[in-house]
Amino acid sequence: MNVKVIRYILGYVLKLEALFLILPCIVAVIYKETTGFYYLFVLILCGLLGFLMSRKKPDSFVFYLKEGCIATALSWIVLSLFGGLPFWLSGEIPSFVDTLFETVSGFTTTGASILSDVEALSRCSLFWRSFTHWIGGMGVLVFLLAIVPLSGGSHINLMRAESPGPSVGKLVPKLRHTARILYLIYLGMTILEVIFLLAGHMSLFDALTTSFGTAGTGGFGIKNDSMMSYSPYLQWVVTIFMILFGVNFNAYYLILFRRFRKALQIEEVKYYIIIILVSIGIIFINIYNTVIGSADALRHASFQVASIITTTGFATTDFNLWPQTSKTILVLLMFIGACAGSTGGGIKVSRFVILLKTVGRELNSYIHPKSIKKIKIEGKPIDPEVVRATNVFFITFVIIFSFSVFAISFEGKDLITNFTAVAATINNIGPGLELVGPTQNFGGFRPFSKCVLIFDMLAGRLELFPLLILFHPAVWKDLFFHRSGAGKKHS
C-alpha cells in the first residue's frame, strides 16, 4: 500500500481546510466577534500540520482503488475532527460528541442537528456551519483534484471513492479538467442562487448561508424555523435550486457545450423529474383540504418533495403533522434520493432504475429461459460489473440500516423516530419524523446512538464501502507494517 501518498493527500486536505477557515475569520471581523480567534487558532493548527504532512512528496504517486478509498475516508474524518474544533473550543457546543455530530452532519451535507437554538450561535459559526455543506457537496477531494498539482494517472480512484452514484467517469480526457468543470458549474449555480435570493430582499449573509445549504443539498438553517419565516418567493427560489442541484451534473456539462439533445436523453434525469412531479401531485391533493386548505399547499408540497428527494432537509412547514399518505411518500423519497453525479444523497435514482431493470430481466428469464437480455440505460448496455456493484450496495445498505436501527433501539424511543433517524442520517437528509421531525432535533439521543448516526452519515456520503474498508484488518496491517516504494506493485 502506498502509505506515503495517503499521508500526502491528508496533508493537502488539512491545508485546504486552513484555507476554508479564512472565511469564518473574515465574518468574525465584520461582525466583531471574539469567537473568530478560535477559528484563527484552528486555521493555524491545520495549516501547520498540513505543511508538515505534505512537505515531503511521496516516492510514487501511483495508487489504486484501495488507497483511494482509505484516503477518502480518512480525509472526511480528519476534515470533520478539525472542522468541529472551533465549536468545541469556543464552548458554543460544549460536548465533543455533539460537536462531532454537528460537524459530520455539515460536511456530509446531512443537516441533522443537535442544536435546539441555532440562532444562539455566533455569526461566524453560523457561516462555517453552512459553508461545510458547500465544501462537502461536491467533495473536498474533487476540489483537491481541481487545484492541486498531483501527478500520476490513478486519480480516478479518488473521484470514484468520493463521488455519489454507481459509477463515475471523465467528462473530458484529463481528470483534473473534469474536476475543474464540475466546480465551475457548482460555483456558477451557487452564485446564481445568491443573486435570485438577493432579488427577493434577503440579506447577503442569509443568501450566502442558504445558498451553501441548497448547493450542497445540506439544509442547515440559520433560523430555528428553517425556511418557514421566509417569503413565498424565496421559498420557491430555494425549491427550484434544490431540484437543480439534485440533477446529474453531466447534464449541465452537456448543456454548457450545447449538446442539448444528449442532455435531454439522460434517462436518470427523466425518472428523477417524473418522481418529483408525481410526488408533488399526490401530496398536494392529500394536504389541500385536510391540513392547509389553500393554494399554499402547492408551495409546501413542492418545497418538501424537493427538499427530501434531494436530501437537502430544509422545511417550510412541520410535515410531521401531514396525513399518513404524505409522510409515507416523503419517507420513500428519503431512500430514493437524487441523481448520481449530483450533490444529493440517498441511494440514487440510477440505482433504482438498474434494480428495476434487473428484476424485469429476471422475470423475462422465467418466461423465456433461453433468451439473453442485456440491461440498457439510454440504449447502451450496462457493464455487468455495475449491476453486480449495485446489487451488493443494496444488500450492504440494508445490513447497515438494520443494524443501526437495532443499535439505537435500546434508548426506548418509538420505532418511527428510530427508523426515520437512521433513514435521515444514512441518506444524508437531516429531519425525520416524530422526535426527529423538522421542528425537533437529534439532541435527545445518547452519545452511543449519536456515534452510530455519525457512522451512518459518513457511510451514506461515502457510498458505504470507502468507510467500511477502514474496518478491514488487512488495511490496518498495511498501514502500520507495510512500506511502499516507488514502482512497487500494490495489491
N, C-alpha and C positions, 0 to 999 in steps of 0.2 A: 504494500500500500504506500502511496506517495504522501506520507505524513507531512512532509515539508510544504507541499503546495496547499494542504488544508490549513496549516498554520499561517501561511502567507495570505490566503483568502480571508481568514478570520481577522488578520491584522488590518487588511483593507476595509473590511466591514466596520471595524471599530473607528477607523479614520473617517469613513463616510458618516457614521453616527455622530462623531465630533462635529463634522461639517453641518449636519442637520440641526444640531443643538444650538447653532448660532442663532437660528430664527427665534426660539423662545427667549433667548437672551436679549434680542432686539426688542421683542414685545415687552419684556420686563422693563427695559429702559424707557420705552414710550409711555408705559403706564406707571412708571416709578415704583416698581415692586421689588422688595428685597429678596423675594423668592428666586429671582434671577441669578443670585450668587450661587445657589445650589446647582443650577443648570450650567453655570460657568465652570464650577468645580468638576462636574461630571464630564463636561466638554474637554477640559484639560486632561482628565484621567483617561478618557477614551483615546484622545489624540496621542498621549504618551505611550500607552500600551500598544496602540495600533502601529505606531512608528517602530517600536521595539520588535514587534512580531513580523513586520513586513520589511524590516531594514535589509535583511539578507534574503536574496532571491533563491528559490529552490534550484537544485541542480537540473531538474527536469520539470517542465510544465505539463507533461503528458499525464492525464488522469482519466479514469474510467467511471462508469456509472456508480460504482460503489463509493469512490471518493467524492463524486458529485453529490450523492445523497447525504453522506456524512457531513460534508462541508456545508450543505444547505441546512440540514437540521441543526447543526451546532451554531451556524450563523444566526438563525432565528432565536435560538435560546440565549446566545450572548447578547444579541440586539435587545431582547426583552429584559434581561437582567440589568444591563446598564441603563436602558431607557427608562426603567422604573425607579432608579436611584433618586432622582430629584423629588419625586412624590414622597418617598420614604424619609429621606434626609430632612426635608422641609417640615415633615410632620403632617402634611395635608392628607396623607393616607398612612396612619401610624403602623398598621400591621403589614409585615413584609409579604405574607401570603396574599393579602388583599392587593398590595402594590403590584405583585407579580401577576395576579389575575387581571387587574385593570390594564396593565401594560401589554400582556399577551393578547388580551381582547382587542387592544388597539392595533397592534402590528398584524395580527391575523385577520383584521377587519371584521371581527365578530360583533363588537358593540355591546356585549353583555357587560353590565356594570355592577359593582358592589356599593356604589355611592347612592345615598338617599337624598343628598342635597348637592347636586352638581354645581349649582351657582355659587356655592361657598368657596370653590377653588379660585385661585388667582388667575388673572387673565393669561399669564404666560403658561400656566399649567393647562388651562383650557385649550390654548392654542396647540401645545405639544401633544396633548391627548388626542386632538382631532388630526393633527399632522401625522401621527403614527399610522392612521388609516391610509393616508395618501402614500406614505412610504411603502406600506405593506400591500397596497392594492395591486400594483404592477410587479412588486417583488424587488427586494434590495439587491439581489444578485443579478437580476436583469439590468438594474441601474448600473451595477458594477461593471457588467459586460459592456455597457454603452460608453462608459467614460474611462475605464482603467485599461492601460495598455498591456493586457495579458496576452502572451504569445502562445502558440500551440494550436492544435486543431481539435481539442477534446472538449471545448467549452459548451457544446450542445448538451453535454451531460449535466452541467449546472442548470441550464434552462429546462431540461427535461425533468429534473428533480424539483424545480420550484414552480413551473408553470401549471395551471389548472387544466384538467381535461385528459382524455385517454391517450393523446399523442401530441407531439409538438414538432414543428419543423421550421425551416427558414423561409422568410418572405423574400429575401434576396440572398445571393450566393454567400456573402460574408455574414456570420452570425452577429458580429459587432454592429454592423449596419442594421440588421434586423432589430436588435435591442434599441438602437437609436430611433428608428422609425416608430417602434411601439411607444417609446417615451415621449416623442414629439406629438403623436396623436393624443396620448394621455394628457400631456400638459396643455395642448391646444383646447381640448374639450373641457378641461378644468377651468381655464381662463374664460372660455365662452360661457360657462355656467355662472361664474362670478359676475360677468357683465350683465347677464339676464337678471340675476338676483339684485344687483345694484340698481337696475332699472325699475325694480319693484320697491325701491326705497328701503332696502335692507342695508344696515350699516356694513362698512368694509370688513370689520372683524367678524361679524356674523356670516357675511357672504363667503369669506375665506374658509372659516371652520366648517360651514355647511357644505361647501363645495368639496373640501377634503373628505368629509364623511360620505358624500354622494359618489365621488370619483372612485374612492377605494371600496365602495359599497360596504362601508363600515357601520355608520349610524350612530356614533357618539354625538349626542346633542349637547349644546351649551346651556340649555334651559331644562328645568326639571320636567316640563311637559313635552319634551322633544320638539316636534314641529307644530303642536296644537295651537299655539298662540300667534302663529304667522298668518298672513293674509291668504285667501284662496289662490291669488295669482302666484305667490311664492311657492305654495304647496304644489300647484300644477307644474311649475318650472322644475322643482325637485323630482316630481313624478316622472316627467319626460326624461330627465337626465339619468335617473336611476335605471330606466329601461334601456337607454342608450349605452350606459356603461356595462350592462349585462349582455350586450351583443358581442359576438366573436370579433376581436379586433382585426382579424384578416379581412372582414367585410369593409372596414374603414380604409384599410390599405388599398384594396381594390378600387374603392370609390375615389380615393385620393389620386390614383393613377388612371382614372376614367375608364375602368373596366367594369362598368355598371352591370352588364349582363351577367358576368360571372359572380358579382357580388349578390345579385338577386337570386342566383341559383344555389346559394348555400342552404342546404336542407335543414340544418340545425336551427338557423335563424328563423326559418318559416315556422317550424314547430314551436319555437320559443314565443313568437308573436301570437300564434293561434292559441296556445295555452293561456297567455295573458288575457286575450280578448274574451275567451270562453269563461275564464275565472271571474273577470270583472262583471260580465253579463249575469252570471248566476248569483254572485254576491249582491249586485245592485238590486236585482229582483227580490232577493231574500231579506235585505235590510231596509228597503224603501219604505214600507209601511210599518214594519214591526219595531224598528229602533229609531231611525232618523226621521222618516216621514217627509222628506223634502228632496229637492234636486241635489242637495249636498251629498246625497247617498252615492252619486256617481263619482264625485271627487274623492270621497273617503274610500270607496271600493277600489278605484283606480290606484290611489296612493298606496293602500295597504297591500294590494296584489303586487304592485311594482316593488315595494319595499321588501316583501317576503321572498318572492321568487328570485330577486337579485341579491338576496341575503344582506340587504342594507340595514334594515331594522329600525328606521325612523317610524314615527307614529303620529297621526293627526287625530286619532280617537282611541278610546280604550276598546279595542276589538275583542277583548276578553268578555265583553258584555253582549257581543253579537250572538245571533242564533247558532245552534249547533252545526247547521249545514255550512255556514260561512266559516266558522272556526275549523271545521274539518278540511275545507278546501285550503285554508291557509297552512294547516299542518302538512298537508300533502305537498304544497308548494315549497315548504321548507326542505323537503328531501329532493325535489326535482332540481331546484337551483337554476342558475343562469347558464349561459353558453360556455363551452370550453374556449379557452383563449380570451376570456373576459376577466374583469376584476371580481366577478361574483363567485360565491361559494356554492355549497350543495354538491350533490352527486353529479350534476351537469345533464343538460338536455341530451347531449350527444350520446352519453352512456345509456340513457333510457331508450333512445332510438335504436342503438345497437342491440340492446337486450330484447326489445320487442321484435326486431327482425330476426334475432336468433331463435326466439320462441316460434315465430312464423315458419322459419326454415325447418325446425324440429317437427312441427305439425305436418308440414309438407312431406317430410321423410316417412312419416307413418302412412300417409295416403299413397305416396309414390316412392316406395323403398329404393328403387334403382335410380331415381333422379339425383342429380348433383346440382344443387342450387347454391350459388355464392351470395353472401350478404353484400349489398351495394349501398353506398352513400353517394348521392349526386351522380349516379350512373357508373361509379367506379367501384370495383371490388375492394372490400376491406381486407387488409392483411390478417390472416388467421391469428397472428400474434397479438394484434389489437383486440380481437374478440376474446381471446384467452385472458388477456390482461384485464379486460372489462369484467369478465365473469369472476375472476379472482378478487378484483376490487370490491364487487358486491358482497361476496362471501366474507371478506375481511371486515368490510364496513358493518355488516350485520353482527359479527362476533364482537367487535369493539363496542358497538352501540348497546348490545345486550348486556355485556359485562359492565359498562358504565352505569346503566340504569339500575342494575343489581347492586353495584358498589355504593351508590348514593342512597339506596332504598333504606339503609339502616338508620337514617335520621328520622324516619317515621313520617315524612311528608307524603302527601297524596300522590297517586300514580300519575295523574295528568301533569302535576308540577315536575316530577322526576323525569317523565318521558319527554316533555317538551323542553326541559332544561338541557338534557343531553342533545336533543334534536337541534336546539338553538345554538349550542356550542360546537358540536361536531360539524354542523353545516355552516358555521360562521354567520349566524343570523343576528343574534342578540336577544330580543324578547321572546318569551314563550307564552304559556297560559297559566292561569291561576296565580300562584305565589311568585312566579317569574314573568308575569304579564307586562304589558307596555307601561303600566303605571307603578310597577313594583321593581325590585332589583334582586341580585343574587347574594346580597349581603347576609341573608338569613342562613346560608349554608355553613357548615362547619369546615375547618381548614382541610380535613381529608377530602371532603366532597369537592371543595374548590380546586384541590390539586388534581382530582380526577377530571374535572371540567377543563382545567388548564391543559392537561394532556389532550383532551378531545379537541380543543381549539387548535392546538398546534398540529395534531394529526389531520384534522379536517383541512386546514390551509395547505399543508404539505402533501395532500393526497395520500395519506396513511403511511406508505412504505418508506419514504426518506426518514421519517421519525422512528418507525418500528425497527429499522435496521440498526439503530443505536443500541437496541436491547439484545442484539445477537452477540453471543460470547466471542465469536471469531473476530468481530470488529475491534473489541477492546484488546484482544490478544495482539492484533496487528498494530493498533495504535501505540501500545506500550512496549512491544518487543520486536517490532519489525522495522528495519531501517531500509528506506528505499533510496536507490541511487539513480543517477541519470542513465537512461537507456535500459533500466531493469524492467523485466516483464512483470506486469501486475495482473493478478487474477481477478 
